[in-house]
């Protein structure tokens, strides 16, 4: 079993393109089933990340390949996971 706090301590790597996406900031779950739907990672910031974020990475739970001690490995299309907020 993994706690949300533990997920936030792990860096997310996308093996589809080898990119380092960052660390989990939030978790999206279905209130009816209680199942996790996605993990949210802050996207690239405006002006070197100083003034906040306009985009975020939304990784579907089904796109997560493995959760290790230090990393979360995902296999997701880079064009589909970066969304506007």
N, C-alpha and C positions, 0 to 999 in steps of 0.2 A: 504494500500500500504506500502511496506517495501523498504527502500533504502539499497544499498550495504553497506554503512557505518554502518547502524543499524545492519545488519547481522554480521559484523565483531566484534560487541560488545557482541555477544551472544555465550555462550559455547554450544558445541554440545555433546549430550548424545545419545548413541546407546542403545535402550531398548532391542535389541536382546540378548545382553550379559551384559548389565549394565555398559559398559565402558564409560569413559569420553574421548572423542576424542580430544578436544581442541577447539580453536576458528577459525572461518572462516578466511582464508587468501586471498582467491580469489574466483571469480565466473566465471563459464564457460557458455557462452551463444551461441545460434545459430544466426549467423549474418543475415541469411535470414529471420527468423521469429521474432527475437528479444527476444525469450523466453529463460529463464534460463534453462540450461541443467543439471548443477551440481554445487555443492559448493566444494571448495578445502580446506583441512585442512592439515597443515604440519604434517608429520608422525613422528614416534619416531626417535630421532636424534642419530647419531653416538656418542659414548663416552659421554653420558649424555647430548646430544644436543649441545655440544660446537662447533663442527666442521660442522654444517649444517645437511641437511637431504638427504637421498637417496630414501625415500619413502614418499608418501603422501596419505591421505585419500581422495578419490573421491566419494562423496555422490550424487547419482542421485536425481534430484529434486523430482521425484516420490517416493523416499524412505523417504522423509521428512513427518513426521506425523503431527507435530504441531510446530508453531513458537510462543513462548511466550515472555514475557517481558524480561527475562534474559536467556532463554534456547531455543535451537532448539532440538526437540526430533525426532530422526530418528529410523527407523526399517530396518536395513540392515545387510546382512551376513558379519560378520567381515573378512572372508577370501576373499571376493570379492571386498571390498572397499579399501583395502591397495594395492596401485600400485607402481611400480618402476618409478622413474623419470629420 
